[in-house]
Amino acid sequence: MQSQLSLNKFSNFSGFTVSALVHAFFVVFLLHHPFEQIKPAENKSIKINLHSFNVPTSTVEISSAPQIAPEVMIPEPTPPAPVLPPKEAEKPKPIQPIKEIKPQPKKMERKKVEKKIEKPKEIAPLQPTLTQNTPPANVANPNNLPTTNAVQAAAPIAKIAELNLSNSAGSEEFKKIVDAIVKNQRYPKNAKKMRQQGVAEVKFLIRKNGSVDEIKIAKSSGYASLDEGAINNVKRASKDFPMLGADYYINIPISFRLL
């Protein structure tokens, strides 16, 4: 129905347009081609001598020249433009319904979880440590004590004091012990040949009677030959140690340096 109405409107409009164009063409043509008006012939007066002619009794009517009507140029009518049959309107294509595009679900990729197997840590082999079992100082044998002193044997043993560089540097007795070790110090031959150097810290017990017991290495020099040489130096110097009047532990470093 709508297409038929649009076709009617189109045909009316085209007819009106053609008619307007024809009239416009006619007006333009008249403006550019004006028609020339044909003038009537002039009436010339004729002089007649009445004396030379016998005038009849009847009057002569002088008629004027007939007027010629001007010719009017009538243009030939232009043939009307052929009316073209209206084109059939193209039928609108049916609108196809838009299909809903469903998003495809993404495939969940399962990540492979690699289990890290922790390697067992290597356990360092335990090195056997050599300990020197020494009898406790000033421990009296209860079998040798008289029965009257049985209670005294069970009494706690007093702690033995220790002399070292930090607490006895200004002591005269400690200085004599150091001088005796320096005097009797010997460099081990194997260590000297191998050019081994270091400091061995030696700990030993000086009893009140001047004897020396429990000689051991408190801190190693890093070389067994130097540690053994430090112990031998203490043994050689023990004959020159002073009498202290009581039992003391001595802790002293012995240095081995090559010049």
C-alpha positions in Angstrom: 0.0 0.0 0.0 2.7 2.4 0.9 4.6 1.6 -2.3 1.5 2.4 -4.4 1.1 5.8 -2.7 4.7 6.6 -3.3 4.3 5.7 -7.0 1.3 8.0 -7.3 3.1 10.9 -5.7 6.1 10.3 -8.0 3.9 10.3 -11.2 2.1 13.5 -10.1 5.4 15.3 -9.3 6.9 14.2 -12.7 3.8 15.5 -14.6 3.9 18.8 -12.8 7.6 19.2 -13.5 7.2 18.5 -17.3 4.3 21.0 -17.5 6.4 23.7 -15.8 9.3 23.0 -18.1 7.1 23.4 -21.2 5.6 26.7 -20.1 9.0 28.1 -19.1 10.4 27.2 -22.6 7.5 29.0 -24.2 8.0 32.2 -22.2 11.7 32.2 -22.9 11.1 31.7 -26.6 8.7 34.7 -26.8 11.2 37.0 -24.9 14.0 36.2 -27.3 11.9 36.3 -30.6 9.6 39.4 -30.6 7.1 39.6 -33.5 7.3 42.5 -35.9 4.0 44.4 -36.3 2.9 45.0 -39.9 2.1 48.7 -40.3 -0.9 49.7 -42.6 -0.1 51.6 -45.8 -0.2 55.3 -45.5 -3.1 57.1 -47.2 -1.7 59.5 -49.8 -3.9 62.4 -50.7 -4.6 62.7 -54.4 -5.1 66.2 -55.8 -7.7 66.4 -58.5 -8.4 69.5 -60.5 -12.1 69.8 -60.6 -12.0 72.1 -63.6 -10.5 69.5 -65.8 -13.1 66.9 -65.1 -16.7 67.1 -65.2 -17.9 66.2 -61.8 -20.8 63.9 -62.0 -23.7 64.6 -60.0 -23.3 61.6 -58.1 -20.7 61.7 -55.4 -17.7 59.5 -55.5 -16.9 57.7 -52.4 -13.3 57.4 -51.7 -12.7 54.3 -49.8 -9.6 53.9 -47.7 -7.2 51.1 -48.3 -8.1 48.0 -46.6 -6.1 47.3 -43.5 -4.2 44.1 -43.4 -4.3 42.4 -40.1 -0.8 41.6 -38.7 0.3 38.1 -38.9 0.8 36.4 -35.6 3.4 33.8 -35.4 2.0 30.9 -33.5 4.8 28.5 -32.5 4.3 24.9 -33.0 3.4 23.2 -29.9 6.1 21.1 -28.5 5.2 17.5 -28.1 4.8 16.5 -24.5 7.5 14.5 -23.0 6.8 10.9 -23.1 5.6 9.7 -19.7 7.8 6.9 -18.6 6.1 4.1 -16.9 6.9 4.1 -13.2 9.6 1.7 -12.3 8.5 -1.0 -10.0 9.9 -0.4 -6.6 12.2 -3.1 -5.5 10.7 -5.2 -2.9 12.6 -4.8 0.3 14.5 -7.9 1.2 13.2 -9.6 4.3 15.4 -8.8 7.2 16.9 -11.9 8.5 16.8 -12.2 12.3 20.2 -11.8 13.8 21.4 -15.0 15.4 22.7 -14.7 18.8 26.3 -15.8 18.9 26.8 -17.7 22.1 30.4 -17.4 23.4 32.1 -20.7 23.4 33.3 -21.5 26.9 37.0 -21.6 27.1 38.5 -24.9 27.9 40.1 -24.9 31.2 43.6 -26.1 30.8 44.7 -28.0 33.7 48.2 -27.0 34.7 50.4 -29.8 35.6 51.6 -29.2 39.1 55.1 -30.5 39.3 55.8 -31.6 42.7 59.3 -30.7 43.6 60.9 -33.6 45.4 63.3 -32.2 47.9 66.5 -34.0 47.9 67.6 -35.1 51.3 70.3 -32.9 52.6 73.6 -34.5 52.9 74.5 -35.0 56.4 78.1 -34.4 57.1 79.7 -37.4 58.7 80.5 -36.8 62.3 84.1 -36.7 63.0 85.1 -38.3 66.2 86.6 -35.9 68.8 89.3 -37.1 71.0 88.8 -36.1 74.6 91.4 -36.5 77.2 90.0 -38.1 80.4 91.9 -36.6 83.3 91.2 -37.3 86.9 89.8 -34.3 88.8 92.3 -32.2 90.7 92.6 -32.5 94.4 90.2 -35.4 94.7 91.3 -37.5 97.6 90.7 -41.2 97.6 88.2 -42.0 100.4 89.8 -45.4 101.0 93.1 -43.7 102.1 91.4 -41.2 104.4 91.0 -42.1 108.1 87.5 -42.8 109.3 87.5 -39.7 111.4 87.7 -37.6 108.2 84.9 -39.4 106.3 82.7 -36.4 106.6 85.4 -34.1 105.2 85.7 -36.3 102.1 82.1 -35.8 101.2 82.5 -32.0 101.3 82.2 -30.2 97.9 85.5 -29.5 96.0 86.5 -25.8 95.8 86.6 -24.3 92.2 90.1 -23.7 90.9 90.9 -20.2 89.7 92.2 -19.5 86.2 95.0 -17.2 85.2 95.0 -15.8 81.6 96.0 -12.7 79.7 92.7 -10.9 80.4 92.8 -11.1 84.2 96.4 -11.6 85.0 98.5 -9.5 82.5 99.9 -7.5 85.4 100.6 -10.4 87.7 104.2 -11.1 88.5 103.6 -14.9 88.8 101.9 -15.0 85.4 104.7 -13.0 83.8 107.3 -15.6 85.2 105.2 -18.4 83.6 105.2 -16.6 80.2 108.9 -15.9 80.4 109.6 -19.6 81.1 107.6 -20.8 78.1 109.3 -18.3 75.8 112.7 -19.4 77.1 112.0 -23.1 76.4 110.1 -22.6 73.1 111.1 -24.8 70.2 109.7 -24.6 66.6 108.6 -28.1 65.4 110.9 -29.3 62.6 108.1 -30.7 60.4 106.1 -27.5 60.8 109.1 -25.4 60.0 109.8 -27.5 56.9 106.2 -27.1 55.7 106.3 -23.4 56.6 103.3 -23.8 58.9 102.4 -20.9 61.1 99.7 -20.3 63.7 98.7 -19.7 67.3 97.9 -22.6 69.7 96.1 -21.9 72.9 97.3 -24.2 75.7 95.5 -24.8 79.1 97.2 -26.7 82.0 97.0 -27.0 85.8 99.9 -25.8 88.1 99.6 -27.3 91.5 100.8 -25.5 94.6 103.8 -27.9 94.8 104.9 -26.7 91.3 104.0 -29.8 89.4 102.1 -29.5 86.1 99.1 -31.6 85.1 96.2 -31.7 82.5 98.2 -30.1 79.6 95.8 -29.8 76.6 95.0 -27.6 73.6 92.1 -25.2 74.4 92.1 -23.8 70.8 93.9 -25.4 67.9 96.3 -23.6 65.6 95.1 -25.6 62.6 98.1 -27.8 62.4 98.7 -30.9 64.5 102.4 -30.5 64.5 102.1 -26.9 66.0 99.6 -28.1 68.6 102.0 -30.9 69.7 104.9 -28.5 69.7 103.0 -26.1 72.1 102.3 -28.9 74.6 106.0 -29.9 74.5 107.1 -26.3 75.1 104.9 -26.2 78.3 106.4 -29.5 79.5 110.0 -28.2 79.0 109.2 -24.9 80.7 107.5 -26.5 83.8 110.8 -26.8 85.6 111.1 -23.0 85.6 107.5 -22.3 86.8 107.2 -20.4 90.1 105.5 -21.7 93.2 102.0 -20.2 93.4 101.0 -21.5 96.8 97.7 -22.8 95.4 96.3 -24.7 92.4 95.7 -22.6 89.3 94.6 -23.2 85.8 96.8 -21.4 83.3 95.4 -20.5 79.8 98.0 -19.0 77.6 98.4 -18.6 73.7 101.7 -19.8 72.1 102.5 -18.3 68.8 104.6 -19.9 66.0 105.8 -17.4 63.4 108.6 -17.8 60.7 110.9 -14.8 60.2 
